[in-house]
Amino acid sequence: MGDRRLRAIKPPTYDAAETAGFYDERSGVFFSADCFGALMSEPARITADIRYDRLREGLVKWATVDAPWLHNITKASFAKILNRVRDLAPKFILSSHLPPADGMAEELLQCFALAPSAEPFVCPDRQAFEAMRRGPAAARLPSRM
């Protein structure tokens, strides 16, 4: 693209087989699509502003929701997949669901490596959906959610 060379990269996690990420070799930016997203309780301008324990928890939870298939692969298999990103040594990781991550590739990869052994996401059942519909006071969701 112009003076840029973009490489199409399959992100380590995805929710659809056609998902593609892109790595800009010149700038070291990896646009990871949905991968490296995180469920967060409050907004942040950049990923470095997020406390590490909250970032880790948010990244792992996102991965269990967005890529439930992670529980069907071995840690060793997933480590090989993560190493493809590690080998790129991206300077920036841009995700659709996380603020820009500048110089944090290793931290994100280490957090994501925990996802296959994390508790699987369990969708709310009908009772939980009905409680949500009635409002926050009635919504007592299962703790596994």
Residue pairs with C-beta under 8 A, 6 or more apart in sequence:
3 26
4 24
4 25
4 26
4 27
5 24
5 25
5 26
6 22
6 23
6 24
6 25
7 22
7 23
7 25
8 20
8 21
8 22
9 20
9 21
9 22
9 23
9 30
9 84
9 85
9 88
10 19
10 20
10 21
11 19
11 20
11 21
11 32
11 33
11 34
11 35
11 36
11 85
12 32
12 35
12 78
12 81
12 82
12 84
12 85
12 112
13 34
13 35
13 63
13 66
13 67
13 70
13 112
13 115
14 33
14 34
14 35
14 66
14 67
15 34
15 66
15 67
19 33
19 34
20 33
21 30
21 31
21 32
21 33
21 35
22 30
22 31
23 29
23 30
23 31
23 88
23 90
24 30
24 31
27 91
27 92
28 89
28 90
28 91
28 92
29 90
29 91
29 92
29 93
29 94
30 85
30 88
30 90
30 92
30 93
30 94
30 105
31 94
31 95
32 85
32 93
32 94
32 95
33 95
33 96
34 66
34 95
34 96
34 97
35 95
35 112
36 59
36 93
36 95
36 97
36 98
36 101
36 108
36 112
37 59
37 62
37 66
37 95
37 96
37 97
37 98
38 50
38 55
38 58
38 59
38 61
38 62
38 95
38 97
38 98
39 58
39 61
39 62
39 65
40 50
40 54
40 58
40 98
41 54
44 50
44 99
45 99
46 99
46 100
46 101
46 102
47 55
47 98
47 99
47 100
47 101
47 102
47 104
47 108
48 101
48 102
48 104
49 99
50 58
50 99
52 107
55 107
55 111
56 111
56 114
59 98
59 108
59 111
59 112
59 115
60 111
60 112
60 114
60 115
60 118
61 118
61 121
62 97
63 70
63 112
63 115
63 118
64 70
64 71
64 115
64 118
64 119
64 120
64 121
65 121
67 115
68 120
68 121
70 78
70 115
70 116
71 116
71 120
73 116
74 116
75 113
75 116
75 117
78 113
78 115
78 116
79 113
82 109
82 112
82 113
85 105
85 109
86 105
86 106
86 109
89 105
90 105
91 102
91 103
91 105
92 100
92 101
92 102
92 103
93 100
93 101
93 104
93 105
93 108
94 100
94 101
95 101
101 107
101 108
119 144
121 145
122 142
122 144
122 145
124 132
124 141
124 142
124 145
125 142
128 139
128 141
128 142
128 145
131 138
131 139
131 140
131 141
132 139
132 141
